């Protein structure tokens, strides 16, 4: 016990490895209350339908097996339809059932004669797995939107299979330097322009031209670096030379592709041509560490290593475990769609993103930021992809050059001995 005037020691805080559901279920089972996880005396014995697990008909009365929210599965109960007040869950149950049956040829393989009075075990199992997946994806979507610092919302969708959220992926908004690497994000100087479209602004001082037009669209050629106004500049937040730093403005959806490319990203709104879409971020590591990780990733047939050799070959961005929405953007060569694992050929793909290097507060030419801009108008619902071989990209031994000197490592296992073909794969 601390004496009066003594400094009270701070409590230890450690992350709980048990899910919220498990904690709530434990509390209700043991009749315990805990305000921090939402279990109080008032709602300790409340029952809310979380999802429906099964179906049967007994004496012409329809029953559904109910999973109660915050209660263990051992407390699931059969409830008559007349007791249920959850039309959306009933509709979802029917949709999942029909979706599963439609994938089985004519339904003969699993449909018993009394299917109208009960569900085949395989159907009930799928419905439960789909319900659990839907909850997990919703929680992941909530997590992504809590973590992101930009205007555009992030949505998650999987209508293809039962794949859930990535198990070892952490959302970040900016580069995460590995131990021993320092990124200086304090600008040393800035412009004093009142109108950055006409004054001697940051890009002019850097020896390049202003990257954007009055409509906030990029006007420079691929391979030309972008110098935006920074925190020391006297211009305000509405300056036309502050685009990438404002983050993604569009609502995007991480979705499960139906063509074998795993996860992909699509826009939910129209994107005008030459507009900034997103940054490519990840863990910044040394080139030596990248070589070590690259060997491991090659064995797994994937690649998220992006070399930052604008001026020197010292650093690499690794978006394998730490990244943002760009982690899920697939690659396109114009004739095939590829993700970050094994290559996959499909219908004609039209790449719609181009890579540019960007300097804002950090002017260290060894550490440019990576920005993706639209190459054309992108319709709402269209998948976002970029091409290893588009204009401004060059091949460099076993690396894929993206304009100037920035390169993205291609997996050795996917190159297949050809320098003019890039590998991709499923997330």
C-alpha positions in Angstrom: 0.0 0.0 0.0 1.5 3.4 -1.1 1.9 6.0 1.6 0.4 9.5 1.1 2.5 11.5 -1.3 4.2 8.5 -2.7 4.1 8.0 -6.5 1.6 5.3 -7.3 3.2 2.7 -9.6 1.6 2.3 -13.0 -0.3 -0.9 -13.6 1.0 -3.5 -16.0 -1.0 -3.8 -19.2 -0.7 -6.8 -21.5 -2.8 -7.7 -24.5 -5.4 -10.4 -23.9 -5.0 -13.4 -26.3 -8.6 -14.5 -25.7 -11.4 -13.2 -27.9 -14.1 -10.9 -26.7 -16.7 -13.6 -27.4 -14.8 -16.1 -25.3 -14.5 -13.7 -22.4 -18.2 -12.8 -22.6 -19.2 -16.5 -22.7 -17.0 -17.2 -19.7 -18.6 -14.4 -17.7 -22.1 -15.5 -18.5 -21.3 -19.2 -17.8 -19.8 -18.3 -14.4 -22.4 -15.6 -13.6 -19.7 -12.9 -13.5 -20.0 -9.2 -14.5 -17.3 -7.1 -16.2 -18.1 -3.6 -17.5 -15.0 -3.5 -19.6 -16.3 -6.3 -21.9 -19.9 -5.2 -21.8 -21.3 -7.7 -19.2 -23.3 -6.0 -16.5 -26.0 -7.1 -14.1 -28.6 -5.7 -16.4 -27.6 -7.7 -19.5 -26.0 -10.7 -17.8 -29.0 -12.9 -18.7 -29.9 -11.2 -21.9 -30.4 -13.3 -25.0 -29.7 -11.9 -28.5 -29.6 -14.1 -31.6 -26.0 -14.0 -33.1 -26.6 -16.4 -35.9 -28.8 -19.4 -36.9 -27.1 -22.8 -37.1 -29.6 -25.4 -38.2 -33.2 -26.0 -39.2 -35.9 -28.7 -38.7 -39.6 -29.3 -38.8 -41.4 -31.1 -35.9 -45.1 -31.7 -36.1 -45.4 -29.1 -38.8 -43.7 -26.4 -36.7 -40.5 -24.9 -38.0 -37.5 -24.7 -35.6 -34.1 -23.0 -35.9 -31.0 -23.8 -33.8 -29.9 -20.5 -32.3 -26.4 -19.4 -31.3 -26.9 -16.7 -28.7 -24.5 -13.7 -28.7 -22.1 -13.8 -25.8 -23.1 -17.3 -24.8 -21.1 -20.5 -25.4 -22.3 -22.9 -28.1 -23.3 -25.4 -25.4 -26.2 -23.1 -24.7 -27.6 -23.1 -28.2 -31.3 -23.9 -28.3 -34.0 -24.8 -30.8 -36.5 -22.0 -31.1 -39.8 -22.0 -33.1 -39.9 -19.6 -35.9 -42.7 -17.7 -34.2 -40.3 -16.7 -31.4 -37.6 -15.2 -33.7 -37.5 -11.5 -34.5 -34.5 -11.5 -36.8 -35.6 -11.2 -40.4 -32.1 -10.4 -41.7 -30.5 -13.4 -40.1 -33.4 -15.6 -41.4 -32.8 -14.3 -44.9 -29.0 -14.8 -44.5 -29.6 -18.4 -43.4 -31.7 -19.1 -46.4 -29.2 -17.4 -48.7 -26.3 -19.4 -47.3 -28.2 -22.6 -47.6 -29.1 -22.0 -51.3 -25.6 -20.9 -52.1 -24.2 -24.2 -50.7 -26.7 -26.3 -52.5 -26.2 -24.5 -55.8 -22.5 -25.6 -55.7 -23.4 -29.2 -55.5 -24.5 -30.7 -58.8 -28.3 -31.0 -58.6 -28.0 -31.3 -54.8 -28.3 -35.1 -55.1 -25.0 -35.9 -53.4 -26.1 -34.5 -50.0 -29.8 -34.0 -50.1 -31.8 -36.7 -48.2 -35.4 -37.5 -48.8 -36.6 -35.6 -45.7 -34.6 -32.5 -46.6 -37.7 -30.4 -46.2 -37.9 -31.5 -42.5 -34.2 -31.1 -41.7 -30.9 -30.0 -43.2 -28.1 -32.3 -44.3 -25.2 -32.1 -41.8 -22.9 -30.7 -44.6 -25.3 -27.8 -45.2 -25.7 -26.9 -41.5 -21.9 -27.1 -41.1 -21.4 -24.7 -44.0 -24.0 -22.3 -42.7 -22.2 -22.1 -39.3 -18.8 -21.7 -40.9 -20.1 -18.9 -43.1 -21.7 -17.1 -40.2 -18.5 -17.3 -38.2 -16.6 -16.0 -41.2 -19.0 -13.1 -41.7 -18.5 -12.1 -38.0 -14.7 -12.4 -38.3 -14.6 -10.3 -41.5 -16.8 -7.6 -39.9 -14.5 -7.4 -36.9 -11.5 -7.2 -39.3 -13.2 -4.4 -41.2 -13.9 -2.5 -38.0 -10.2 -2.9 -37.0 -9.0 -1.6 -40.4 -11.2 1.5 -40.1 -10.1 2.2 -36.6 -6.5 2.0 -37.7 -6.6 4.0 -40.9 -6.0 7.7 -40.8 -7.4 8.7 -44.1 -10.9 9.8 -45.4 -11.7 6.8 -47.5 -13.5 3.9 -45.8 -12.3 0.3 -46.0 -14.8 -2.5 -46.6 -14.2 -6.3 -46.6 -16.1 -8.8 -48.7 -15.9 -12.5 -49.4 -18.7 -14.2 -51.4 -16.4 -16.8 -52.9 -15.1 -19.1 -50.2 -14.7 -19.5 -46.4 -11.4 -17.7 -46.2 -11.2 -15.4 -43.2 -9.0 -12.4 -42.3 -5.2 -12.8 -42.6 -3.8 -14.2 -39.4 -0.5 -12.3 -39.4 -1.1 -8.9 -40.9 -1.0 -5.6 -39.1 -2.4 -2.4 -40.6 -0.1 0.6 -40.6 -0.5 4.1 -42.2 3.2 4.9 -42.8 6.6 3.2 -43.0 7.5 1.2 -40.0 11.3 1.3 -39.6 13.0 -1.9 -38.5 15.3 -1.7 -35.4 18.4 0.3 -36.2 16.8 2.3 -39.0 15.7 5.9 -38.5 13.4 7.8 -40.7 13.6 11.6 -40.1 10.1 13.0 -40.7 11.0 16.5 -39.6 11.4 18.8 -42.7 14.5 21.0 -42.6 13.0 23.8 -44.8 9.9 24.7 -46.7 8.5 27.2 -49.2 7.1 30.6 -48.4 4.7 30.6 -51.3 1.3 32.2 -51.2 0.3 30.5 -54.4 2.3 27.3 -54.9 1.2 27.0 -58.5 3.1 30.1 -59.5 5.8 30.5 -56.9 9.3 29.0 -56.5 7.8 26.1 -54.6 9.3 22.9 -53.2 9.6 20.9 -56.5 11.3 23.9 -58.2 13.9 24.0 -55.4 14.4 20.2 -55.9 15.0 20.7 -59.6 11.8 19.2 -60.9 8.4 20.6 -61.9 5.1 20.8 -59.9 3.6 17.3 -60.2 -0.1 18.3 -60.2 -2.5 20.4 -62.2 -5.3 22.6 -60.8 -7.6 19.5 -60.7 -5.2 17.7 -58.4 -4.3 15.2 -61.2 -0.7 14.2 -61.8 0.9 15.7 -64.9 4.5 14.5 -64.8 5.8 11.4 -66.6 6.4 8.1 -64.8 9.9 8.1 -63.3 9.8 11.7 -62.3 9.8 12.2 -58.5 7.1 14.2 -56.7 8.1 16.9 -54.2 5.1 18.0 -52.1 4.9 20.9 -49.7 5.7 19.9 -46.1 5.1 20.9 -42.5 7.5 23.8 -42.7 5.9 25.4 -45.8 3.8 28.5 -45.2 1.0 27.4 -47.6 -2.2 25.9 -46.0 -3.8 22.5 -46.1 -5.7 23.4 -49.3 -2.5 23.9 -51.3 -2.7 22.0 -54.6 0.8 20.5 -53.9 -0.5 18.5 -50.9 -2.1 15.4 -52.3 -0.4 12.2 -51.2 0.0 13.4 -47.6 -3.8 13.6 -47.3 -4.1 9.9 -47.8 -6.7 7.8 -49.7 -9.8 9.8 -50.4 -11.8 6.9 -52.0 -13.7 4.1 -50.3 -12.1 0.8 -51.2 -13.1 -2.8 -50.7 -10.8 -5.7 -50.0 -12.6 -8.6 -51.6 -12.0 -12.3 -52.4 -11.5 -12.7 -56.1 -13.4 -15.4 -58.0 -10.5 -16.1 -60.5 -8.0 -17.7 -58.1 -6.0 -14.5 -57.3 -6.9 -14.6 -53.6 -7.7 -11.2 -52.1 -7.9 -8.1 -54.3 -8.9 -4.5 -54.0 -11.7 -2.7 -55.8 -12.9 0.8 -55.7 -16.5 1.5 -54.6 -16.6 4.9 -56.3 -15.4 6.3 -59.6 -11.8 7.4 -59.7 -10.7 10.0 -62.3 -7.7 9.4 -64.4 -4.2 10.5 -63.1 -5.6 10.7 -59.5 -3.8 9.6 -56.3 -5.3 6.4 -55.0 -3.1 5.0 -52.2 0.4 4.7 -50.8 2.4 1.4 -50.7 3.7 1.1 -47.1 5.4 -1.6 -45.0 8.3 -2.3 -42.8 11.5 -0.6 -43.9 14.4 -3.0 -43.8 18.0 -3.1 -45.0 18.8 -4.6 -48.4 20.8 -7.3 -46.6 17.8 -8.3 -44.5 15.7 -8.2 -47.7 17.9 -10.7 -49.3 17.5 -13.1 -46.3 13.7 -12.6 -46.3 13.6 -12.9 -50.0 14.9 -16.4 -49.9 12.2 -17.4 -47.4 9.5 -15.7 -49.5 10.8 -17.4 -52.6 10.2 -20.8 -51.0 6.7 -19.7 -50.2 6.2 -18.3 -53.7 5.2 -14.8 -52.7 6.7 -11.3 -52.9 6.0 -8.1 -51.0 9.5 -6.7 -51.2 9.8 -3.2 -52.8 13.4 -2.0 -53.2 13.9 1.8 -52.6 17.0 2.3 -54.8 16.1 5.8 -56.1 19.6 6.9 -55.3 21.3 4.0 -53.5 20.4 0.4 -52.9 20.2 0.5 -49.1 16.6 0.0 -48.1 13.6 -2.2 -49.0 9.9 -2.0 -48.0 8.5 -5.3 -46.8 4.7 -5.3 -46.7 4.3 -9.0 -45.8 3.2 -8.5 -42.2 2.9 -4.7 -41.9 1.0 -2.7 -44.6 -2.1 -1.0 -45.7 -4.7 -1.7 -48.4 -2.0 -1.8 -51.0 -0.9 -5.1 -49.5 -3.9 -6.7 -51.3 -3.6 -5.0 -54.7 -2.9 -7.6 -57.4 -0.6 -7.3 -60.4 -1.6 -7.3 -64.0 0.5 -7.7 -67.1 -2.3 -6.8 -69.6 -2.8 -10.5 -70.5 -2.9 -12.1 -67.0 -3.9 -11.2 -63.5 -1.4 -12.1 -60.7 -1.4 -11.7 -57.0 1.5 -11.9 -54.6 1.9 -15.7 -54.9 1.7 -18.1 -57.9 0.9 -16.5 -61.2 -2.6 -16.9 -62.6 -3.7 -16.3 -66.2 -7.3 -15.2 -66.9 -9.2 -12.9 -69.1 -7.6 -9.7 -70.4 -6.7 -7.5 -67.4 -6.3 -3.8 -67.8 -3.8 -2.4 -65.3 -5.0 0.9 -63.9 -2.3 2.1 -61.3 1.1 3.6 -61.8 3.9 4.0 -59.3 5.6 7.3 -58.4 8.2 8.2 -55.7 7.2 11.0 -53.3 9.2 13.3 -50.9 7.4 15.3 -48.3 8.8 15.9 -44.8 11.5 13.3 -45.2 13.8 14.5 -48.0 16.2 11.6 -47.7 16.5 10.3 -51.3 17.3 6.9 -50.0 13.7 6.6 -48.6 11.1 7.9 -51.0 7.4 7.2 -50.3 5.6 5.1 -52.8 2.4 6.4 -54.3 0.0 4.7 -56.7 -1.9 6.9 -59.2 -4.7 5.9 -61.6 -3.6 5.7 -65.2 -7.2 6.1 -66.5 -10.7 6.5 -65.3 -11.6 3.6 -63.0 -15.3 2.7 -62.7 -17.0 1.9 -59.3 -16.7 -1.8 -58.6 -13.5 -2.2 -60.8 -10.5 -4.0 -59.3 -7.3 -2.0 -58.8 -4.2 -3.5 -60.4 -0.8 -2.3 -61.5 1.5 -3.8 -64.1 5.1 -4.8 -63.7 5.7 -4.1 -67.4 3.8 -0.9 -67.9 5.5 2.2 -69.4 8.2 3.6 -67.1 9.1 0.2 -65.7 12.3 -1.6 -66.6 13.8 -5.1 -65.9 16.9 -5.4 -63.9 18.2 -8.9 -63.4 15.8 -10.7 -61.1 14.1 -7.5 -60.1 11.2 -5.6 -61.7 12.0 -1.9 -62.2 9.1 0.6 -61.5 10.2 3.8 -63.2 13.4 5.5 -62.2 15.4 3.1 -60.0 12.7 1.9 -57.6 12.2 -1.9 -58.0 10.0 -4.6 -56.7 11.5 -8.0 -56.1 9.9 -10.8 -58.1 9.8 -14.3 -56.5 12.6 -16.5 -57.9 10.1 -19.4 -58.1 7.8 -17.4 -60.3 10.3 -15.9 -62.7 10.9 -19.3 -64.2 14.1 -18.2 -65.8 12.5 -15.5 -67.8 13.4 -11.9 -67.2 10.5 -10.6 -69.2 7.8 -12.3 -67.1 6.8 -11.3 -63.6 5.4 -13.7 -61.0 2.4 -13.1 -58.8 0.0 -15.3 -56.7 -2.8 -15.5 -54.2 -2.8 -13.6 -50.9 
